[in-house]
Amino acid sequence: MRRFLSGALPFYALAGLAMCMYLVFYRTNLFDLNAIVQGATGSWFLVFMFVCVLLESVFPYFGYFPGTALILMSVTLSPKSVDVSVFIAAWLAIIVGAVVSYGQARFFRPLLQRVASRAALRRCESLLDAYGSYARIALFVHPNACAMYFTALGLLGGKLTRELAYLGVGAAASVGVLFVIVTRLVSSVGPTDDGQLQVLLAAALIAIGTLVGLYAAWRPAAAD
């Protein structure tokens, strides 16, 4: 059970955050999402997309920011082809956000060393060594997952250079899923502004987390 939770909990946490933001954005009157999304379909869509993905890729300052959901909503209101400039800008936003997350984590690492015991830090480092390959799967899923992974890497003093290749490939895969596959699906459905995308995202994160958790629980048992 512990192995399952070690793999599944990060994705379950993201799903919970997605549902919390769904309640805040779609079940309250704090924001006029229609105005935000309709404005995003204008000529500054590329800038809007870059900022949203960048905010999603920086943790923990912004926590969970539903930028990709807003982008997909804007695509459904004004279907457009996903050109190379959009792909590159989103890819760069994820990389920049992840590097910023790593940098701020390294900045706060001395503080962590003061408040946490050496035994706790060694245990966390051993967990990262043992399950780091599973954690890299998150890089292919969502900008928030990239941010969390690189924040943990920075706090534990991991090397950034050897992870950049994984980040580049993971960011490309994440952008490909978001802007090539998903946008084609949602644009065929038509405009949606009721939070359906957020709910679908939460469901997908739960499904992925369950699969990762099962794999993490099964593989060590098989090795034994």
N, C-alpha and C positions, 0 to 999 in steps of 0.2 A: 504493500500500500504506500509506503514512503517513497519508493522509486516512482510509482505512478504519479503521486502528487508532485514530486520534484519536476517531472516533465510537463504535467498538465496545468499546475497552478498559475504559471505566468500567463498562459492563454486564457484561463478562466478569469484572472484578474482583469485582463484587457476587455473581455466580454462584459464583465460587470461594470467597468468604466463606460463602455459604449452604451449600456442600458441606462446608466445614470445620466449621461449626456442626452440620451433620447428623452428621458423624462423632463430634463431641464429645458431643452430646446423645443420640444414638440408638445409638451403637456403643460407649459406655462406661457405667459404672455411677456416674458422678459425680452425676447428678440423677435423682430419681424424677418423671419427667414426668407419669406417670399421676396422681400425687397433686396436682401443680401444676394440671393441666388440670381435674381433677374439682373441685378447690376453686374454680376460676375460674367454674364454672357456677352458683355460688351467687348470693346477693343482691348481692354486691359486684362483679359482672361489669363494670359500667360503670366502676368505679374501676380494676379490673385492666386493662381495655382501654385506658383513657386513659394509664396508666403505661407499658404496653408500647409503645404507639405513640409516646409522648413519648421514651422511651429510644431507639427506632429513629430518631427524627428529630434526635438530637443527635450530632454527629460532631466530633472523633474520640474523645471520652471513652468511648463505649460500642462503637465500631466497628460490627460487625454484631450486632444483637440480634434473635433470631427471634421477635419479639413477635407479628407478624401470623400466623405459623404457629401459635403457641400459641392465639391467639384463634380461628382457624378450627377448630382441633382441639376447642376447648371448644364451639363451635357444633355440631360433628358429634356430640358426646356428649349435648348437650341442645339440639336444634334449637329455635330461637325466631325470631320475626319481628324484623327489623332496624328498630327504631323510630327516630323522629326524634332522640331524645336520644342514642342510640348514634352516629348519623351526625354530629351536631354535636360531640359530645365528641371523636371521632376526628379530625374536621376541625380542631378547635382544637388538638389535640395536635400535629398535623403543623405547623401554623403556628407555634406556640410553640417547638417544637423547632428549626425552620429559623431562626427569628429568634435563638434562643440560639446556634446554630451560627455565624450571621453575626456576632453580637456578640463571641463569644470569638475569632473569626478577626481581627476588627478590633483586639482587644486585643493579639494577638500579632503584628500587622502590623509594628510597629517592630522587633521581633526579626528578622522575616524580612528586612527591609530591611538589617539589619546583616550577615546571614550570606549573603545572595544578592546577586549582582552586579546592577547597574542594567540591563545588557543582558539578563540572564535574566528580570528582572521585566518589561521592555518586551516581550520575546518572549511571555511568558505573557499579558500584557494584550492583545497583538495577536491571540493565539489565541482569547482569550475574546471579543474583538470580532468575529472572523471566524466562530467556531463557537458563539457564545452561543445562537443560535436553536436549534441542534441540542441543546445542553445542556438547554434548557428542556423538551424532550420528556421528559426524565427525571422532571420534576415530576409527570407523569401516571402514573408507573410504581410508585414505592415510596417510603416515608418516608426510607429510607437515601439514595436518590438525591437527594431534596430537601436533606438535610443536607449531602451532599458538594458540591452545586452552590452552596449559600449559604456554605459554608465557603470555597470557592474565591473566591466573589464578595467576601467580607470580606477575605481575604488580599490580593486584588488591588485593594482600595479601591473596588469598585463601589458604586453607589448602591442602597440598599435600597428606597427608596420606589417607584421605578419597577418593581421586581420583585414588589411585594406583590400586584398583580393576577394575575400569572402564578401566584404561590404559592397564592392563594386558589382559582383555577380548577383548578390541578393537584392540590391537596389534595382538593378535592371529587371530582375524577375518580378519584383513587387510592382514596378511601374508597368511592366508588360501586362500583368494581371489586371491592374486597376484601369489602365487606359486603352487597352487593346481588346481584352476579352469582356470585362465587365461592362464597359461603356457600350459595346455592341449589343449586349443583352438588354440593358436598361433603356437604351434609346429606342429599341423596338417596342417597348411597353408603353412609352409615352411619358409625359410629365408626371412627376410624383413629388409631393411636398408634405407627406404625412409621416415621415420618419421610417418608412419601410426599409430604406437602405441601411439605416443604423441597426435595425432589428436583424436584417439578413447578415450584416457584418458580425454582430454578436453571436448569431447561430453558427456562422462559419468558424469563428474563433473557438467556440466550444467544441465543435467537431474536430478541428485540428488539434486542440489541446488534448482531447480524449485519445486520438490516435498516437500523438507523441507520448502521452503518459503510458499507454499500453505498450508501446515499443520500448520505452525506458524500463518498464517493469518486466517485460518478457526477455529482453536480451541478456541482462545479468543472470537471470534464472537459467537461461539456456547455456550460458557459459559455465555455470556451476555444474 
